Amino acid sequence: MVYILIGHKSDLNKDRKVSRDEAEQLAADLGIRYVETSAKCNSNVDRAFELLTKDIYELMKMGEIVTRDGWDGVKSGLTAKVLYPTEDEEELATATAEKGCHC
């Protein structure tokens, strides 16, 4: 898994609950990146995705992330399968949520 800590709604600075320093320290302690974003102002939203994508790509180049047979890459957008799952997929998702993960 590749993680990035996102501080959202950075346009609401007066309502801040966590200081930037505190968030940066948490990210440093976890060994992950930290980015503050605002969808309202369109501030750093693209940057957050670019950083995450770059980290995934670099880890793949270094061999830290490996692909499995049949994997054909990361896709963007929603497919019909995501938008309209089959009844079996819906039942499986519900059963897994109720019973916990059985990975």
VOGU-3710 file (C-alpha; in Angstrom, 3 decimals, decimal comma):
1> mvyilighks> 0,000/0,000/0,000  1,124/3,510/-0,732  -0,287/6,231/1,487  -0,401/10,008/1,495  -1,829/12,085/4,341  -4,210/14,733/3,014  -5,263/17,776/4,993  -8,468/18,793/3,251  -10,478/22,009/3,312  -7,329/24,105/3,640
11> dlnkdrkvsr> -9,426/27,113/2,587  -11,110/27,025/6,027  -8,009/28,022/7,981  -10,007/29,633/10,813  -11,774/26,301/11,471  -8,539/24,285/11,556  -8,489/21,474/14,148  -4,968/20,183/13,422  -2,001/22,474/12,880  0,112/22,084/9,763
21> deaeqlaadl> 3,140/21,318/11,955  1,239/18,558/13,774  0,072/17,007/10,488  3,560/17,205/8,981  5,014/15,559/12,093  2,458/12,730/11,912  3,266/12,175/8,236  6,999/12,167/9,024  6,453/9,667/11,860  4,486/7,422/9,483
31> giryvetsak> 7,021/7,863/6,685  4,475/9,259/4,241  3,882/12,503/2,381  1,601/15,274/3,606  -0,330/17,655/1,366  -2,958/20,243/2,254  -5,740/20,551/-0,319  -8,868/22,521/-1,021  -11,361/21,295/-3,587  -13,209/24,601/-3,306
41> cnsnvdrafe> -10,124/26,592/-4,338  -8,717/23,769/-6,463  -5,545/23,986/-4,414  -3,136/21,018/-4,519  -5,821/18,483/-5,477  -4,041/17,532/-8,695  -0,700/17,728/-6,884  -1,820/15,142/-4,312  -2,721/12,663/-7,059  0,480/13,417/-8,957
51> lltkdiyelm> 2,614/12,763/-5,866  0,823/9,524/-5,090  1,104/8,361/-8,698  4,798/9,257/-8,791  5,447/7,332/-5,561  3,678/4,244/-6,942  5,625/4,478/-10,200  8,974/4,849/-8,409  8,230/1,889/-6,131  7,325/-0,223/-9,169
61> kmgeivtrdg> 10,585/0,757/-10,897  12,548/-0,246/-7,773  10,697/-3,568/-7,555  9,027/-2,727/-4,238  5,625/-3,121/-5,881  5,232/-6,113/-8,166  2,413/-6,984/-10,503  0,576/-10,285/-10,687  -0,304/-12,340/-13,735  -3,359/-10,918/-15,407
71> wdgvksglta> -2,841/-7,402/-14,041  -3,093/-4,933/-16,872  -2,307/-1,673/-15,093  -4,022/1,103/-13,261  -7,058/2,506/-15,012  -8,731/5,866/-14,648  -12,437/6,555/-14,684  -15,353/4,418/-13,645  -16,331/1,315/-15,526  -19,840/-0,057/-15,805
81> kvlyptedee> -18,783/-2,795/-13,358  -17,971/-0,169/-10,713  -21,091/1,864/-11,397  -23,424/-1,109/-11,690  -22,046/-4,141/-9,829  -23,704/-7,493/-10,373  -25,987/-8,857/-7,678  -23,310/-11,409/-6,706  -20,760/-8,632/-6,184  -23,208/-6,617/-4,091
91> elatataekg> -24,003/-9,682/-1,944  -20,305/-10,433/-1,488  -19,575/-6,828/-0,466  -22,442/-6,869/2,041  -21,433/-10,260/3,480  -17,801/-9,195/3,799  -18,777/-5,946/5,530  -21,018/-7,812/7,964  -18,588/-10,643/8,742  -15,280/-8,836/8,289
101> chc> -12,599/-9,456/5,761  -11,641/-13,067/4,983  -8,545/-12,306/2,922
//
